[in-house]
Amino acid sequence: MFKNQVFDVATLPMKGKRKPNGHEERRGKQAFKRHIS
């Protein structure tokens, strides 16, 4: 899953509130970076 999410990370800053997984904006940004790292 996260392998695919890596692509979403690039769009994260653009979409912000909109997440494919449906995570919150604040949690999404931090969680995505942490998980991918």
C-alpha positions in Angstrom: 0.0 0.0 0.0 2.6 2.5 1.1 4.6 1.8 -2.1 1.7 3.2 -4.1 1.1 5.9 -1.5 4.6 7.3 -2.3 3.0 8.7 -5.5 0.2 10.3 -3.4 2.9 12.0 -1.2 3.9 14.1 -4.1 0.2 15.2 -4.5 -0.2 15.5 -0.8 0.8 19.2 -0.6 -1.4 20.0 -3.5 -4.6 18.2 -2.3 -3.9 18.6 1.4 -7.4 17.8 2.7 -8.2 15.2 0.0 -6.5 11.8 0.8 -7.0 8.6 -1.1 -7.0 6.8 2.2 -9.3 9.4 3.7 -6.9 10.4 6.5 -7.2 13.8 8.2 -5.2 16.6 6.8 -2.9 17.1 9.8 -2.6 13.4 10.6 -2.3 12.5 6.9 0.8 14.7 6.2 2.7 13.6 9.2 1.6 9.9 9.1 2.4 9.6 5.4 5.9 11.0 5.7 6.5 8.8 8.8 5.2 5.6 7.2 7.0 6.1 3.9 10.2 7.0 5.7 
